[in-house]
Amino acid sequence: AQSVTQPDIHITVSEGASLELRCNYSYGATPYLFWYVQSPGQGLQLLLKYFSGDTLVQGIKGFEAEFKRSQSSFNLRKPSVHWSDAAEYFCAVGGQGGKLIFGQGTELSVKP
Amino acid sequence: GAVVSQHPSRVICKSGTSVKIECRSLDFQATTMFWYRQFPKQSLMLMATSNEGSKATYEQGVEKDKFLINHASLTLSTLTVTSAHPEDSSFYICSASTTLAGGYEQFFGPGTRLTVL
């Protein structure tokens, strides 16, 4: 069965520190992978996506993610976190019929 | 581009009444729209997939007679919560789908907060 696991429910980092949010997926074929960010009471904003090609994907707001097929992972990274990055982050894999399968989400808090 | 709107952003209603939520793709045509429900501190739960001109496909456990979905055009889908009860209070998010470079991508609306008293 298709699934997405985000092992970390909540992460706290200091402003200016680096960030890595983990995402593991289970999918039979070549996956379409996404990272979204959600601020409280808001919809989802796409940070980046992977369909094919270069496994290191650059996104908006200085985020990047690397697709590692051997590890079934698509971890999100940012070299220097800003206070405005505090939000909920969702990893998702594209399933049949264009459906998205979401992970449980990781809440990011940023310490000043 | 690829903007999706939802209306209303917030709605409060009395138990037993019906509420309609609109989802519009503003600058592109979406053959498929999705409706999600999100409880506090939880992930998005797919409720149904809506294709223009055809009946919606509901996920297991979602009552189709309670959550009526209409997708009358390539830019508009509506979700009607019928005979709403307090347990229907939630954050409802829609998305509109298009294909890009051989893959699907969903663009999300800002969500609708429903509170049933």
Interface residues (C-beta under 8 A of the other chain):
Chain A: Y32 F34 Y36 G41 Q42 G43 L44 Q45 L46 K49 F51 S52 F90 G94 G97 G98 K99 L100 F102 G103 Q104 G105 E107
Chain B: V4 Q6 T32 F34 K41 Q42 S43 L44 L46 T49 F91 I93 S95 S97 T99 L100 A101 G102 G103 Y104 E105 Q106 F107 F108 G109 P110 G111 R113
